[in-house]
């Protein structure tokens, strides 16, 4: 190497290094043009995936929320059934005795003997309106409210009660609670399976899109190779576009799903009668997502963006690696 | 710097394009690579640039056997090499300035570090007024100068140029040759593939002559 004295007629890169002043810089275009990587149709496909995933996540959240509310209510109450053996007066007297017995027990907050009419209303959804209640052998029902902070030992209470009043049966709704848990668990699992399938489909779409993005930007990839860019640098030029695509499409999908959840109560009321609406409310609660529910939609958006980023990173690097072999 | 031993290259099942090519180039050397059209100049440059693997023989670039180098190692070696292609290979969606700055951007430098150098180099190669123009509107000569500027902006240890003066007038050809010579004086090894006789006579450098796939060294 022959070092020369500074020459004013040569470019600066050939001059000895001197501190530089900042000057106007002419801008920095993206190395890979965004339009050549993620077209509008791809944005819409991923947005639809995001929309369906958000709907599923929101629905699972809503059903779980409603089930948790049912279980909370059910857990604070046990029911005592009194067999209708003997005359109505005898049954009434026995029921009152049980009420008196339960009222004094530790951990019992309130005891209420339901009237025959109230019992009839409970079976109304199955039997319809029963006018001759007195003639039917309805068991008398006693609703026992449990002190949640100091609950009684249900096993002991049941044993003492049945010992003292053989015609009484205490039901803590455990079987029903288990069924609800099983049903909501199955629904949640179904929802997760749907979301996993959609994530798998999204991964497939992104891998395919990455492949065509590299093919359509072959010249750029070649030039980047020539100027010494490694696979990581080249992959980064593509993955940034896919990350933006994921965020944009995820947000569009989440906004669509949020709009559905906002309009759901109005839609169910409009599309179904008042009675059906009441049934739906029993199943899915108010039909509205709470703040945590909307947060779950944001988690879906983040997951879609993450899938787009990671899939494109590994997809592009895998393709480049195969090309360089 | 570069050592080739019994290097051979054939495309598919065709005849060998390069046969038993052997030479050793020292750091800071300057060579012209000549030969008739189709003699294999571009193929040899591609091997030196690691974009083509020889079918036989050994090729050491910067002491590394490139026939066995991984993609990452090849990328690392390419950062030390500047190349000017016959077909320029400029990116159409980037301005001339951005094209020239690309190697530095890829090397992870900040724009503030190189902005002035890029602008000045572009002015020096006569593209000061065209630095914001996109390649599709540049003439062949302008594209060539932009491609040369891109190859030299990173002060490579090895410069490979394939017909770098093919599309410029004699005055600009002399100016570009001077750029290569000055770069060489600063330590860059230079190989210029050309059959521009005028260029060959302007600088007394050894010539690598390719004839029927075989290499002869003159000077």
Interface residues (C-beta under 8 A of the other chain):
Chain A: X1 X2 X3 X4 X7 X10 X11 X12 X13 X14 X20 X21 X22 X23 X24 X25 X26 X27 X28 X29 X31 X33 X219 X220 X222 X223 X224 X225 X226 X227 X228 X229 X230 X231 X233 X320 X321 X324 X325
Chain B: X27 X28 X49 X51 X71 X72 X74 X75 X76 X78 X79 X80 X81 X83 X85 X89 X90 X91 X93 X94 X95 X97 X98 X102 X103 X105 X106 X107 X111 X112 X113 X115 X116 X117 X119 X120 X121 X124 X131 X132 X150 X152 X153 X154 X155 X179 X182 X183 X185 X186 X187
